[in-house]
Amino acid sequence: MRKQLRSDLDERERRLRAMVARYKAKPSAIDSSLDVDDITLNVEATVEEIYHIMTSRVCSDDNPLQLNANLKEAFEAQEDEFGEFYLSAMTAIEAYKEVLNNYNLLKGDALPRPGRGDLPKIKDDVHVLIDERIACIKAIAEFHGKYAAMLAVLRAH
Amino acid sequence: MNDHHAKVIIFPAREGGSWGSTPGESLRDAVEEFSELERCLLQLAPQRSWSAQRWMIASTPFRMLLIGASKRLKDLRDTNPADGQTTMSWAFELNDACLETERCLNDIDVCLDMLQRPDASFAERAREIEMFASSRSMLLKALGRIRYLTTRDFTAELGENLGDLHQ
C-alpha cells in the first residue's frame, strides 16, 4: 500500500510537470486539456486527483506512508497552504474555462463578418483570453511547484 | 579542545522522544537531519523578483524540516554530561551552538513569514532578503559548529557512518 501510494504520487507529479512544461512552451495547448475525457490528459482532473490523494491518503489518520512523527506534523502544517494553492489553481481553471467557452461562442460561424473598426474590439477580446490563459497556467504551475516541493521532502525519507 | 578526545557522553534515556536507540544512532540522526536542513537552505537562491507564492514554494522543504530540526536541537541542549565522564566545557559549547542555531532559525522564520506576505512592498522584500542571506550565513556556521562538536570527539566510538557525515 505504501509503495503503491508513493508510486501514485510520483506518477501524478510527472504527469502534471509534463503538462505545465507543455503549456509553458505553447500556452494554447491548455485549451484542449480542459475538456478532454481522458483523465490522464485532463489538467483539471489531474489537479483534483492530486489534491484528493494528498488530503485523504497522505495526511490521513492511519498514516499509510508510515511517516515519522516530525514528518507527519510537517505535512499537516502544510495542509492549509497546499489548500490555498489548490483553490487558486481551481479558481483560475474555472475562470479560464468560462472565458474560453464565451470566446468560442463569439467566434461562432453564425456571426456576420467583422466590419471596419471592429479590429480593436477583437484585439481586446483576444487579450482578455490570453491574460486569463496565462493566469491559469501560472496558478497550475504554482500548484505543481508546491506539490513537487512537498514530495521532495517525502522522497528524501 | 583536544582534551575531549575519547571521552564518552551518557545520553539521558527518553521515552517516546526523538532520540534513537543508541547514542551513536541519535547523534548520527541529528547530524543527518541538520545536513539535510543545510542542503535545503543552500538550494534556496532568492531573487528580488520572487513573489510571495514563489517564496512559499521555494521554502517549503526547509520549513518542513524545521519542525524536526527544532526538536533535535532541544534534545541536544538537554544532553547533559553525566557521571563526570565528559567535560562541562564541551556541554557548554554544544549548548551555545544550539542556542545560536535556534536564534538563527527563528530569524529565518521571521524573514520567511514577511517574504510570504503578498502585501509586502518591494523595499520591505529587498530588506528581508538581505536579512535572510545574513541569517542563513550565520545559521550555516552554527550548524557547522554543532556538527564539529558532535562528531569530532566521538567518531571513533560511534563508528564510520558518523565519521562519513563529518566530511
Interface residues (C-beta under 8 A of the other chain):
Chain A: N68 A69 N70 L71 E73 A74 F75 A77 Q78 E81 F85 E142 G145 K146 A149 M150 A152 V153 A156
Chain B: S18 E36 Q53 R54 M56 I57 A58 T60 P61 R63 M64 L65 L66 I67 G68 K71
